[in-house]
Amino acid sequence: MTDFPGAPTAPSPTGRLRVLAAMSGGVDSAVAAARAVEAGHEVTGVHLALSSNPQSFRTGARGCCTIEDSRDARRAADVIGIPFYVWDLAERFREDVIDDFVAEYAAGRTPNPCLRCNEKIKFAALLDKAIALGFDAVCTGHYARIVDLADGSRELHRAVDAAKDQSYVLGVLDADQLAHSLFPLGDTTKDVIREEASRRGLAVAKKPDSHDICFIADGDTQGFLAKHLGTATGDILDVDGTKLGEHDGAYGFTIGQRKGLRIGRPAADGKPRYVLDISPVNNTVTVGPVEGLDVTGLTAIRPRWCGTEPLADGRYTAQLRAHGEEVQVSASVVDDTLRVDLDTPARGIAPGQAVVLYDGTRVVGSATIATTERPAVTA
């Protein structure tokens, strides 16, 4: 029996696992399920119905969890030759992901719903149910690698394909969840996956990847938030407190935003302004020069470690956005709060986002940014 890297230690002498493959209807999860079968495991496919009122079809690469996606997943399962089910987790998804997303924006923070979905849905609700039903592991099409150590513990590492690496949104997984996870695609590039899907006769081989926020299919995040939070007129201020304009809701802005500020008066130096701060308490948005975005340090709450927590004043790299570059940092944990000091300033870092620490390619863990430190700037 051949196996892929990172398969959990099987409870049986044959190495055969009972695997629940989460099938979104895309090419990645379909190939991941096929590889699990090829590795000799007993695989069952499941599609998660996460929308209470799913659309019939996707719009290009936007959104997911449509009726079309469910049918694509079923067809892929038929080709692979595995049982297939649809599980309704719409209510749990609404409570843990969508409601959390809206609440975070209302509080002036910038959440990452994909990270929250992995934490609360795919590797909590789904994994818990899988274990209760007697499955040994959950298999997904995420691009990340699991490395098994001699002492039986496991490490989460970046994928071989840096352009597709999804370890950032998996940084919320703890050791127990990693023990029951399979990521069969971590050692492969996307092009190879599509070629493999075509060779296996999977109709989703050329299906476009989903992007943006899955539950906002039209991509209009501001419109979505306005529908849930309503309008609330407030002031747009310069860093010296001068009123420059008004907005319809502070939730419509993100730290680092440049366009759509609706400021009639240009800056004295003629340079563009950026959103530096969002205050839900007094419903104001503060803008200023780009240097005001420089973050030199931060604190983060609700840490979750993939294994051993960081050493005191340990040296790591950190990824601060889903598609951001790694930066060199010093990090330590005090009273369950992660303190991170950046060697060089990074821009556009907002409370609510996740900071994920790495030791080489190994994921140390993740925490939610609570505060940032920036040098003072003037208008």
VODOGU-635002 format. One record per residue (C-alpha): residue number from 1; residue in three letters; x, y, z. Coordinates in pm, 1 decimal. Each point is the difference from the previous one (the first is absolute). Layout:
PT	pos	code	c1	c2	c3
PT	NUM	ala	X	Y	Z;
...
end
This chain:
PT	pos	code	c1	c2	c3
PT	1	met	0.0	0.0	0.0;
PT	2	thr	138.4	339.6	-96.3;
PT	3	asp	-70.9	299.8	217.5;
PT	4	phe	34.8	375.7	-21.6;
PT	5	pro	208.9	205.9	243.1;
PT	6	gly	-172.6	90.2	322.3;
PT	7	ala	-251.1	-283.9	27.5;
PT	8	pro	-79.8	-53.7	370.8;
PT	9	thr	113.6	-316.2	170.3;
PT	10	ala	-270.4	-255.6	-64.1;
PT	11	pro	-177.1	-175.5	286.2;
PT	12	ser	13.4	-331.0	-188.3;
PT	13	pro	305.0	-213.9	-92.5;
PT	14	thr	-81.1	35.7	-370.1;
PT	15	gly	40.1	377.5	6.7;
PT	16	arg	-349.0	38.1	-143.0;
PT	17	leu	-188.4	303.8	128.9;
PT	18	arg	-365.3	92.1	-7.1;
PT	19	val	19.0	341.2	-164.0;
PT	20	leu	-268.0	264.3	-42.7;
PT	21	ala	88.1	210.2	-303.9;
PT	22	ala	-144.9	353.4	1.2;
PT	23	met	-96.2	60.8	-364.9;
PT	24	ser	-81.1	360.3	-90.9;
PT	25	gly	-71.7	-74.5	-364.3;
PT	26	gly	337.2	133.1	-113.4;
PT	27	val	300.1	-168.5	-155.5;
PT	28	asp	223.6	4.2	308.5;
PT	29	ser	-233.0	-184.2	237.3;
PT	30	ala	-90.3	-249.8	-273.0;
PT	31	val	363.9	-92.8	-64.1;
PT	32	ala	68.7	-11.3	375.0;
PT	33	ala	-280.9	-254.7	41.4;
PT	34	ala	128.1	-202.7	-295.5;
PT	35	arg	350.4	-7.3	144.5;
PT	36	ala	-133.7	-118.7	335.0;
PT	37	val	-174.1	-289.4	-178.6;
PT	38	glu	313.3	-76.8	-197.7;
PT	39	ala	195.2	-11.7	328.0;
PT	40	gly	-220.2	-290.8	105.0;
PT	41	his	-231.8	173.8	243.7;
PT	42	glu	-374.2	-49.7	39.1;
PT	43	val	-129.4	337.2	-117.0;
PT	44	thr	-344.0	160.1	22.0;
PT	45	gly	-69.7	333.8	-168.1;
PT	46	val	-203.4	274.5	162.7;
PT	47	his	-108.5	337.8	-132.2;
PT	48	leu	-70.9	267.3	258.2;
PT	49	ala	-316.7	197.0	-71.2;
PT	50	leu	92.7	332.3	158.8;
PT	51	ser	-264.2	226.1	-149.9;
PT	52	ser	-362.5	9.6	114.2;
PT	53	asn	-105.7	116.0	-348.2;
PT	54	pro	267.6	-119.1	-242.7;
PT	55	gln	13.1	142.0	-349.8;
PT	56	ser	-36.4	-240.4	-287.4;
PT	57	phe	323.6	105.3	-170.2;
PT	58	arg	321.1	176.1	81.0;
PT	59	thr	92.1	331.0	-160.8;
PT	60	gly	341.5	-70.6	-150.3;
PT	61	ala	250.3	-51.0	279.4;
PT	62	arg	-209.2	169.3	268.5;
PT	63	gly	-168.2	-182.3	282.1;
PT	64	cys	-42.2	-369.1	63.6;
PT	65	cys	-245.3	-241.7	164.8;
PT	66	thr	-252.7	38.3	-281.7;
PT	67	ile	-228.6	-278.3	-123.2;
PT	68	glu	233.4	-30.0	-298.4;
PT	69	asp	296.0	-57.0	234.3;
PT	70	ser	-190.1	-273.1	184.1;
PT	71	arg	-74.6	-175.2	-327.5;
PT	72	asp	361.8	32.8	-113.8;
PT	73	ala	114.0	-158.5	325.8;
PT	74	arg	-248.2	-287.3	-41.7;
PT	75	arg	114.7	-64.4	-358.0;
PT	76	ala	362.9	-4.5	113.8;
PT	77	ala	-83.8	-248.3	275.8;
PT	78	asp	-172.9	-223.3	-255.0;
PT	79	val	307.2	3.6	-225.2;
PT	80	ile	230.1	-73.6	294.7;
PT	81	gly	-237.0	-274.6	115.4;
PT	82	ile	-70.2	107.1	356.9;
PT	83	pro	-321.4	52.7	200.5;
PT	84	phe	-116.5	361.1	10.1;
PT	85	tyr	-217.3	203.6	235.1;
PT	86	val	-106.3	360.9	48.5;
PT	87	trp	11.6	133.7	355.7;
PT	88	asp	-196.0	311.2	90.6;
PT	89	leu	221.0	226.1	212.3;
PT	90	ala	-163.8	325.3	-113.6;
PT	91	glu	-116.9	104.5	345.2;
PT	92	arg	337.4	-70.2	160.5;
PT	93	phe	174.6	185.3	-285.4;
PT	94	arg	-229.2	301.4	43.1;
PT	95	glu	62.2	17.8	373.4;
PT	96	asp	373.7	-68.0	4.1;
PT	97	val	114.5	164.1	-323.9;
PT	98	ile	-252.4	245.1	-146.3;
PT	99	asp	-124.2	148.7	329.1;
PT	100	asp	359.5	20.4	123.6;
PT	101	phe	101.5	176.1	-324.1;
PT	102	val	-272.4	264.5	40.6;
PT	103	ala	71.5	49.2	370.6;
PT	104	glu	372.4	46.7	-61.0;
PT	105	tyr	-59.3	269.3	-262.9;
PT	106	ala	-250.4	170.7	230.1;
PT	107	ala	276.2	13.7	262.2;
PT	108	gly	243.3	163.1	-243.2;
PT	109	arg	204.3	-311.8	-64.7;
PT	110	thr	87.9	-186.8	-321.8;
PT	111	pro	-70.9	-374.7	34.6;
PT	112	asn	111.3	-291.2	-216.9;
PT	113	pro	-308.7	-221.7	-54.4;
PT	114	cys	197.5	-280.4	-169.2;
PT	115	leu	213.2	-40.9	310.0;
PT	116	arg	-308.1	3.6	220.8;
PT	117	cys	-168.9	-260.4	-223.0;
PT	118	asn	296.7	-233.7	33.8;
PT	119	glu	4.1	46.1	377.1;
PT	120	lys	-372.2	-27.6	68.2;
PT	121	ile	-143.8	-203.0	-289.0;
PT	122	lys	241.8	-224.8	-189.0;
PT	123	phe	223.7	-96.3	291.4;
PT	124	ala	-248.0	33.5	285.9;
PT	125	ala	-362.0	-68.7	-99.4;
PT	126	leu	92.4	-229.9	-290.0;
PT	127	leu	290.9	-173.5	172.9;
PT	128	asp	-193.2	-48.7	323.5;
PT	129	lys	-287.8	-159.5	-189.3;
PT	130	ala	239.5	-216.2	-201.7;
PT	131	ile	172.3	-133.3	312.5;
PT	132	ala	-337.4	-66.6	164.5;
PT	133	leu	-99.5	-207.3	-304.0;
PT	134	gly	316.6	-208.4	19.3;
PT	135	phe	216.1	168.4	-263.1;
PT	136	asp	372.7	29.7	65.0;
PT	137	ala	72.1	315.8	-196.4;
PT	138	val	-140.1	283.3	-207.8;
PT	139	cys	155.5	56.8	-341.8;
PT	140	thr	-8.6	339.6	-175.5;
PT	141	gly	148.0	157.1	-310.8;
PT	142	his	201.6	261.0	187.2;
PT	143	tyr	353.4	64.1	-119.9;
PT	144	ala	207.2	-74.1	310.1;
PT	145	arg	219.5	-281.1	127.9;
PT	146	ile	-1.8	-207.4	318.1;
PT	147	val	330.5	-145.2	120.3;
PT	148	asp	-0.6	-294.6	240.7;
PT	149	leu	273.9	-4.1	262.5;
PT	150	ala	168.0	-298.3	162.6;
PT	151	asp	-178.1	62.1	332.1;
PT	152	gly	-340.0	-31.0	-167.6;
PT	153	ser	-77.5	372.5	-3.3;
PT	154	arg	-79.2	189.5	-318.5;
PT	155	glu	102.7	334.0	-146.6;
PT	156	leu	-183.2	222.7	-247.4;
PT	157	his	220.4	140.6	-277.3;
PT	158	arg	-36.1	222.0	-302.5;
PT	159	ala	-91.0	-161.0	-331.0;
PT	160	val	256.8	-62.0	-271.1;
PT	161	asp	-192.6	233.3	-233.3;
PT	162	ala	63.3	338.3	164.1;
PT	163	ala	-254.4	170.6	-224.7;
PT	164	lys	-278.1	-229.6	125.9;
PT	165	asp	117.7	-49.0	359.1;
PT	166	gln	-294.4	15.0	243.3;
PT	167	ser	182.4	-59.7	327.0;
PT	168	tyr	-91.8	354.2	112.2;
PT	169	val	-369.8	-86.0	26.5;
PT	170	leu	83.1	-334.9	163.6;
PT	171	gly	208.4	156.6	276.6;
PT	172	val	-301.1	-28.4	233.5;
PT	173	leu	27.5	-381.5	15.2;
PT	174	asp	122.5	-148.7	325.7;
PT	175	ala	193.1	-323.1	51.9;
PT	176	asp	-312.9	-211.6	49.8;
PT	177	gln	-153.4	126.5	-324.3;
PT	178	leu	322.8	-56.5	-192.3;
PT	179	ala	0.3	-358.6	126.9;
PT	180	his	-320.8	-60.3	-195.0;
PT	181	ser	74.2	203.7	-314.5;
PT	182	leu	110.3	-95.3	-351.1;
PT	183	phe	133.5	249.2	-256.3;
PT	184	pro	91.1	-213.1	-302.8;
PT	185	leu	81.7	295.7	-229.9;
PT	186	gly	274.2	166.7	200.3;
PT	187	asp	284.6	-147.4	-203.5;
PT	188	thr	-150.6	86.6	-340.3;
PT	189	thr	-44.8	308.6	-217.7;
PT	190	lys	-336.9	117.7	-127.6;
PT	191	asp	84.2	-74.4	-363.6;
PT	192	val	77.7	-360.2	88.5;
PT	193	ile	-329.2	-27.1	190.6;
PT	194	arg	-201.8	114.2	-302.2;
PT	195	glu	186.9	-241.7	-226.7;
PT	196	glu	-61.9	-281.3	246.8;
PT	197	ala	-370.7	85.9	21.1;
PT	198	ser	-26.8	-14.8	-377.3;
PT	199	arg	181.1	-334.0	-7.8;
PT	200	arg	-238.7	-137.0	262.2;
PT	201	gly	-299.3	107.6	-206.5;
PT	202	leu	-122.0	261.3	247.7;
PT	203	ala	-221.4	258.4	-167.7;
PT	204	val	119.2	270.2	241.1;
PT	205	ala	353.0	-9.1	-142.9;
PT	206	lys	-39.5	344.0	-160.2;
PT	207	lys	-249.0	149.2	245.7;
PT	208	pro	122.5	341.4	121.6;
PT	209	asp	108.0	37.6	360.5;
PT	210	ser	-230.7	187.7	234.2;
PT	211	his	129.2	332.4	128.2;
PT	212	asp	-108.3	278.2	231.9;
PT	213	ile	-250.5	-64.1	278.2;
PT	214	cys	-212.5	-304.6	-74.4;
PT	215	phe	-319.2	134.7	157.3;
PT	216	ile	22.4	330.0	-191.4;
PT	217	ala	-29.4	-139.4	-351.3;
PT	218	asp	-25.7	338.3	-174.4;
PT	219	gly	316.1	128.2	170.0;
PT	220	asp	-177.1	305.8	144.4;
PT	221	thr	119.9	-21.2	359.9;
PT	222	gln	-108.0	355.4	80.9;
PT	223	gly	-350.1	-65.9	-131.7;
PT	224	phe	-20.3	-321.3	201.4;
PT	225	leu	101.9	179.4	319.1;
PT	226	ala	-238.2	288.6	-66.4;
PT	227	lys	-284.9	-249.1	-29.0;
PT	228	his	85.9	-148.2	340.3;
PT	229	leu	115.5	311.2	184.8;
PT	230	gly	-193.5	280.5	-168.0;
PT	231	thr	140.0	347.0	-64.7;
PT	232	ala	155.7	220.6	266.3;
PT	233	thr	137.9	334.1	-113.4;
PT	234	gly	330.8	97.6	157.6;
PT	235	asp	301.8	220.1	-55.0;
PT	236	ile	315.1	-59.4	-199.6;
PT	237	leu	284.3	173.3	183.4;
PT	238	asp	357.1	93.1	-76.7;
PT	239	val	263.9	-105.7	254.1;
PT	240	asp	-20.1	346.0	161.0;
PT	241	gly	-375.5	-37.9	52.4;
PT	242	thr	-108.0	219.2	-291.4;
PT	243	lys	-326.5	-116.5	-157.3;
PT	244	leu	52.6	-87.2	-366.0;
PT	245	gly	-331.6	-163.2	-88.4;
PT	246	glu	-267.7	-243.3	109.3;
PT	247	his	-68.6	-369.9	-42.1;
PT	248	asp	-310.3	-221.1	14.4;
PT	249	gly	151.4	-260.6	229.3;
PT	250	ala	347.7	-52.1	142.4;
PT	251	tyr	-31.8	-371.5	-80.2;
PT	252	gly	41.0	89.8	-367.8;
PT	253	phe	369.7	77.0	50.0;
PT	254	thr	310.4	-206.7	67.1;
PT	255	ile	341.8	96.9	130.9;
PT	256	gly	223.5	90.2	-293.4;
PT	257	gln	-286.8	86.4	-235.2;
PT	258	arg	80.1	274.9	-250.1;
PT	259	lys	-286.5	8.8	-249.0;
PT	260	gly	-361.5	94.8	63.6;
PT	261	leu	71.9	236.5	290.8;
PT	262	arg	-217.6	279.3	-144.5;
PT	263	ile	225.5	278.1	127.9;
PT	264	gly	-43.5	323.8	-187.8;
PT	265	arg	302.3	180.9	144.2;
PT	266	pro	346.8	-117.5	-117.1;
PT	267	ala	285.0	-39.9	246.2;
PT	268	ala	235.2	295.7	33.2;
PT	269	asp	284.8	-195.5	-157.7;
PT	270	gly	-222.8	-129.1	-280.8;
PT	271	lys	63.1	-361.4	97.8;
PT	272	pro	-280.7	-256.0	41.9;
PT	273	arg	-151.3	-75.7	338.7;
PT	274	tyr	-64.5	-344.2	142.9;
PT	275	val	-231.5	-131.6	270.4;
PT	276	leu	205.0	-10.4	320.1;
PT	277	asp	-262.1	-64.1	264.4;
PT	278	ile	-364.8	-104.5	35.0;
PT	279	ser	-178.4	89.1	323.2;
PT	280	pro	-341.7	-161.4	50.8;
PT	281	val	-39.6	181.4	334.0;
PT	282	asn	-38.3	345.1	-158.4;
PT	283	asn	-60.7	-129.5	-355.0;
PT	284	thr	299.9	176.9	-150.4;
PT	285	val	251.4	-97.2	-265.3;
PT	286	thr	346.2	157.9	20.7;
PT	287	val	214.2	40.8	-310.6;
PT	288	gly	356.6	113.0	-50.6;
PT	289	pro	328.3	-51.6	-186.1;
PT	290	val	122.5	-344.3	-96.1;
PT	291	glu	272.3	10.8	266.7;
PT	292	gly	-278.6	-15.9	256.0;
PT	293	leu	-62.4	-359.9	-100.6;
PT	294	asp	340.8	-117.2	123.3;
PT	295	val	-46.8	-259.7	276.1;
PT	296	thr	299.6	-75.9	220.5;
PT	297	gly	-165.0	-224.3	258.7;
PT	298	leu	-327.9	-164.6	92.7;
PT	299	thr	-185.0	-201.7	259.2;
PT	300	ala	-226.9	-290.4	-91.7;
PT	301	ile	-260.8	-192.0	197.4;
PT	302	arg	-159.2	-346.7	-7.8;
PT	303	pro	323.8	-177.4	-102.6;
PT	304	arg	-25.1	-351.2	-139.1;
PT	305	trp	315.6	-206.2	-31.1;
PT	306	cys	62.9	-279.4	-248.5;
PT	307	gly	237.4	-150.0	256.0;
PT	308	thr	234.3	159.9	253.5;
PT	309	glu	-69.7	367.9	63.3;
PT	310	pro	270.9	258.1	-89.4;
PT	311	leu	310.8	36.0	212.2;
PT	312	ala	38.9	316.6	204.8;
PT	313	asp	140.7	265.1	-234.1;
PT	314	gly	36.6	-267.7	-265.6;
PT	315	arg	102.6	86.4	-354.2;
PT	316	tyr	-254.9	-85.3	-270.7;
PT	317	thr	-148.9	124.6	-320.7;
PT	318	ala	-359.4	120.4	-6.3;
PT	319	gln	-264.3	24.7	-269.3;
PT	320	leu	-244.7	279.9	75.0;
PT	321	arg	-245.4	-26.7	-288.9;
PT	322	ala	-136.9	-287.0	-206.7;
PT	323	his	219.7	89.9	-297.0;
PT	324	gly	263.7	200.7	182.0;
PT	325	glu	375.2	-48.9	7.9;
PT	326	glu	179.4	-148.4	298.4;
PT	327	val	177.6	242.7	232.0;
PT	328	gln	268.2	-63.4	261.1;
PT	329	val	-129.3	37.2	356.7;
PT	330	ser	64.2	-64.3	366.1;
PT	331	ala	-294.1	-158.7	179.9;
PT	332	ser	-96.7	-113.6	346.9;
PT	333	val	-315.6	-90.5	193.6;
PT	334	val	-98.3	174.8	321.9;
PT	335	asp	-328.5	-77.9	178.3;
PT	336	asp	-140.7	-169.1	-310.8;
PT	337	thr	73.3	307.7	-212.7;
PT	338	leu	248.2	-15.9	-286.5;
PT	339	arg	244.9	289.4	-24.0;
PT	340	val	169.8	50.8	-338.2;
PT	341	asp	273.1	255.1	-83.3;
PT	342	leu	81.1	45.2	-368.1;
PT	343	asp	360.1	45.3	-117.7;
PT	344	thr	-121.4	230.5	-276.9;
PT	345	pro	-336.4	180.3	-17.3;
PT	346	ala	-287.7	-161.3	-190.0;
PT	347	arg	-295.4	189.5	-146.1;
PT	348	gly	-373.5	-53.8	-11.8;
PT	349	ile	-21.8	-216.2	311.5;
PT	350	ala	-339.9	21.1	169.3;
PT	351	pro	-152.0	-128.1	324.2;
PT	352	gly	-209.8	-307.6	-69.9;
PT	353	gln	245.5	-144.9	-247.8;
PT	354	ala	206.3	-304.5	91.9;
PT	355	val	371.0	-12.2	69.5;
PT	356	val	146.2	-342.3	-78.0;
PT	357	leu	346.9	-87.6	125.9;
PT	358	tyr	241.0	-223.1	-193.2;
PT	359	asp	325.2	-172.3	89.2;
PT	360	gly	139.7	-58.5	-345.7;
PT	361	thr	-286.4	-169.6	-184.2;
PT	362	arg	-154.3	-128.9	325.2;
PT	363	val	-316.1	170.1	121.2;
PT	364	val	35.5	85.1	368.5;
PT	365	gly	-351.7	134.0	44.0;
PT	366	ser	-241.9	284.1	-46.6;
PT	367	ala	-157.8	282.1	202.4;
PT	368	thr	-242.7	284.9	-68.5;
PT	369	ile	156.9	346.8	-14.4;
PT	370	ala	-144.7	219.5	276.6;
PT	371	thr	220.2	311.9	-10.8;
PT	372	thr	273.6	140.0	-222.2;
PT	373	glu	279.7	246.5	72.2;
PT	374	arg	85.1	269.8	-251.6;
PT	375	pro	222.9	310.0	6.9;
PT	376	ala	-188.3	327.1	38.7;
PT	377	val	-63.0	197.5	-321.4;
PT	378	thr	-121.7	351.3	-73.4;
PT	379	ala	-237.3	128.8	-265.0;
end
